């Protein structure tokens, strides 16, 4: 009987030992699995951080490129505007040059025209002088026609109200029957070149 009890105890002890060994093996397996999972989790975390950093870097690069594009656009529009302004200015200057191309020549010719008119104003009964006068009149008329063709025209001043834009008053005197500020005598003719004063008329004005 005693032997049976001893044998039973030994069997129970073996069972307990086997169970303990099994528990130990399970615990070891679990620890091994946890140990194996840790590097995997760390790897995933590193990948997420790398991806996040990469996205941030790309976003920064995109932002920098957008700023550069905006800067280049502004530079282009500024250069385009400057070019257009320069083109318009040069075009305007070219048109002005064409419009008033005769100005310098006309200013040189006007004193000659004045001298011819003073010569033509001289009266003489000498036939030879009269023939010369006719020749001068023809030259004078041709010269005036050429100037008028280029836009040079005499300023109408006599008996007109004084206009400081086209008249230059050298003298003032009271004239009976004439109101103040009227041109009563033209001392030197004035001329316009199209819409520009080529030479102001020198005049005497009534007080």
VEXMAR-193469 format. One record per residue (C-alpha): residue in one letter; x, y, z. Coordinates in steps of 0.001 Angstrom, whole numbers, padded with zeros to 6 digits, always signed. Layout:
BEGIN
AXYZ...
END
This chain:
BEGIN
X+000000+000000+000000X+002807+002274+000953X+004507+001543-002335X+001410+002482-004262X+001269+005786-002485X+004904+006428-003197X+004443+005630-006842X+001446+007947-007007X+003449+010760-005475X+006276+010182-007915X+003822+010316-010845X+002318+013533-009558X+005784+015021-009129X+006728+014074-012680X+003475+015634-013907X+004172+018842-012005X+007729+018926-013392X+006486+018433-016939X+003907+021191-016490X+006529+023514-015098X+008844+022786-017987X+005994+023441-020425X+005226+026767-018742X+008893+027664-018893X+009011+026845-022596X+005884+028950-023289X+007330+031849-021327X+010584+031550-023245X+008708+031433-026571X+006701+034509-025640X+009825+036425-024653X+011491+035349-027872X+008509+036546-029922X+008453+039865-028055X+012193+040217-028586X+011761+039541-032300X+008850+042021-032589X+010752+044913-031005X+013188+045450-033954X+010277+045218-036393X+008354+047893-034518X+011438+050085-034295X+012029+049632-038024X+008468+050684-038819X+008831+053713-036558X+012070+054713-038269X+010436+054359-041672X+007558+056591-040583X+009988+059223-039274X+012038+059048-042480X+008921+059387-044592X+007748+062347-042519X+011139+064060-042847X+011175+063392-046584X+007713+064895-047023X+008728+067968-045015X+011867+068342-047124X+009888+068054-050369X+007307+070569-049144X+010098+073001-048277X+011649+072482-051702X+008292+073057-053407X+007799+076250-051392X+011264+077498-052398X+010593+076702-056061X+007232+078497-055939X+008934+081565-054456X+011583+081440-057185X+008903+081135-059881X+007031+084128-058436X+010291+086095-058313X+011111+085251-061934X+007566+086185-063005X+007889+089578-061330X+011266+090111-062974X+009800+089145-066365X+006813+091479-066033X+009075+094327-064885X+011442+093762-067815X+008470+093571-070199X+007007+096819-068826X+010391+098557-069066X+010793+097345-072650X+007313+098540-073589X+007922+101947-072005X+011245+102235-073830X+009610+101228-077129X+006829+103782-076682X+009310+106498-075715X+011528+105790-078722X+008493+105680-080989X+007279+109004-079592X+010724+110549-080025X+010916+109245-083597X+007483+110700-084397X+008468+114033-082841X+011706+114069-084819X+009825+113417-088063X+007175+115983-087222X+009631+118784-086448X+012523+117668-088659X+012644+121035-090431X+012824+123113-087238X+016562+123811-087262X+016584+124556-090975X+013553+126834-090697X+015140+128812-087847X+018179+129381-090069X+016026+130426-093037X+013736+132876-091211X+016369+135677-090956X+016927+135335-094713X+013189+135632-095255X+013118+138725-093044X+015890+140339-095099X+014106+139592-098357X+010883+141140-097063X+012704+144278-095934X+014292+144540-099381X+010939+144073-101092X+009426+146828-098939X+011792+149420-100504X+010026+151535-103141X+011868+152659-106290X+010990+154095-109689X+014097+152635-111318X+013087+149991-113871X+016216+147928-113292X+015491+147816-109569X+011857+146919-110264X+013043+143938-112344X+015275+142812-109478X+012344+143212-107105X+010189+140950-109266X+012899+138294-109194X+013142+138618-105398X+009354+138338-105100X+009385+135074-107037X+012161+133652-104843X+010361+134889-101716X+007068+133303-102741X+008775+129997-103562X+010565+129972-100206X+007331+130718-098332X+005545+127942-100253X+008275+125426-099341X+008093+126397-095677X+004297+126208-095640X+004471+122749-097217X+006581+121640-094239X+004133+123183-091750X+005743+126596-091201X+003115+129320-091131X+003119+132996-090181X+001479+133907-086873X-001486+136215-087366X-000692+139023-084924X-001749+142456-086262X-004972+143742-084669X-005239+140567-082579X-005458+140428-078782X-002028+140007-077255X-001245+136345-076563X+001878+135731-074520X+002083+132193-075951X+002822+133431-079480X+003573+137154-079064X+006446+138994-077415X+005674+142603-076538X+008592+144995-077037X+006637+148235-076760X+003383+149577-075370X+001677+152829-076251X-001818+154241-076062X-003640+154277-079391X-006810+156312-079847X-009833+154175-080629X-008044+150896-079800X-008732+149047-076576X-005911+147942-074330X-004023+144731-075100X-004358+144792-078881X-001362+144311-081194X-001059+147533-083168X+002223+146845-084970X+004307+143786-085849X+007997+144557-085489X+009115+141072-086550X+006911+138302-087899X+006428+135199-085845X+006020+131662-087173X+004509+128358-086064X+005853+124943-086982X+002662+122899-086991X+001546+123095-083327X+004851+124424-081973X+005968+128060-081764X+008978+128329-084034X+009529+132023-083335X+007314+134381-081369X+006137+137553-083085X+007740+140770-081787X+004925+143275-081414X+003796+146689-080149X+000723+146530-077926X-001821+149201-077104X-002122+150346-073496
END
